[in-house]
């Protein structure tokens, strides 16, 4: 049966404080006498069990919900429950006595809600709350001196009024942080930022502070030496980022990384993220840390060259996402300077091609692919032997872009000016695939150079004609001769090229070279339509003497497309920026590319859009 009349609970009051007032109100006893009278152990109140709460419910006439907001109830082991929130014991500050001197002085007035009795607040028992939300001053926090002090009876653990007044005068003024308001509001049943609400409150609070500490106190601050004001600032900074969710945390980490000296960034994530990294990586227990783990892990994998097989936050990295100049140098035969220049000029990374930057990272797959191309690069002279052609033909194939250089532009030097062996082989494969292997050449068949002299057509035009399938009589007797082994009929060459050139049409290989995009880009371009529904480039077809369909493109339309459009690569070269940086600038200006991503092999823009 409940004690009547039921004493009203003061907002935010702790269970032991309320029982202390009940003891005085109903029995004219102090708390310890009252507990002996009702035969309830003192220890049962510090972290009350379920049966203790049930007994007090009947004695005090309060609901379980009200009692649940007044104490940290035990849920087994080091797990506690407060206001229906499950937390770990570390969320509490039970080993300290905490109070606001201003609150206690107000309690002591005869006309206060407690009628002059000091009131302990449950909020003072939360380690992450270091500021009085009412008075805006730092809480006084001292170690408990005895076991009974854990009951937090303010008349016993706090000093006399004279000392309280002195403490109130000296108390540092603090504006309560967003984190402190969030904790108090959440325990009161209010909703907050979704990312924080989606995890236990103690994990949310700890994540904010550990994120904030590297932002406000330094990456490798001594956490044990950090004072209350240091944690106050850390919690505030971390909450500002975490309240914006995973994206806000990610952006904050990215900004933080840019402020770390370049030499430290080369040291890896521990040098950049310091205590935050160590907290997540070197955990000595199995206690969960919450979704902050995955956010930071994703940031690290996207920002540092973490090799596959590495243990990161207790989980094995399945594949490396990014390389740095130095990490790629370790798994390739290339010098860091070569890698740095190549990645920047190719638009894979953003930076200065003339300076090796330790913090520069780029897509691992793209970087390794480019490194392999460089490692197997062929000079123009070596290309002669590789294709079995002469020097002039090799130069023409490279200058025209039929076989592209690894890196285009004046800043490409050394191996970057060469061609990848894979590109040379791809050309040779396309070229040889058009030839029919025979034992004896048909009458009139000549190699490309001889046919060019007889037909009076440039070698390059004949090569493009062969690849595009314009000619019906293309043969090879000795495939091992490669380029020189391909035979064509000069009369057919003259007839077909005169007809097509006269009609102003070229094959797909030549069309691709004239526009400045790969063959697959031309294939995509013919499918696109402008704002009026008209095609950017039309494809014509012609059946040759063998019955095969030959794809042709009108020179007028090709030139019209080039007059009206410009590639990102061309814009970047004109502005002396890398394509990656130029793309960010174009996006900032609101320039919309012709197609998303790289459907055309490169990003293209309408010139009219750039001038508006």
PECORRA-V603999 format. One record per helix or strand of 3 or more residues. SS is the DSSP state (~ for helix, > for strand). FROM is the first residue (numbers start at 1). TO is the last residue. If there is no record, write none. Layout:
BEGIN
SS/FROM/TO, SS/FROM/TO
END
This chain:
BEGIN
~/15/27, ~/31/37, ~/43/46, ~/50/60, ~/64/68, >/79/82, >/85/88, ~/89/91, >/96/99, ~/101/107, ~/122/125, >/140/143, ~/147/151, ~/154/157, ~/161/170, ~/178/187, ~/194/197, ~/201/216, ~/223/225, ~/228/242, ~/245/258, ~/262/265, ~/269/281, ~/292/303, >/322/324, ~/325/330, ~/336/345, >/361/363, ~/364/375, ~/380/387, ~/391/399, ~/414/417, ~/421/433, >/445/447, ~/448/455, ~/459/468, >/474/476, ~/479/485, >/486/489, ~/490/502, >/505/507, ~/508/515, ~/519/525, >/539/543, >/549/554, ~/555/564, >/565/567, ~/568/575, ~/579/588, >/604/606, ~/607/611
END
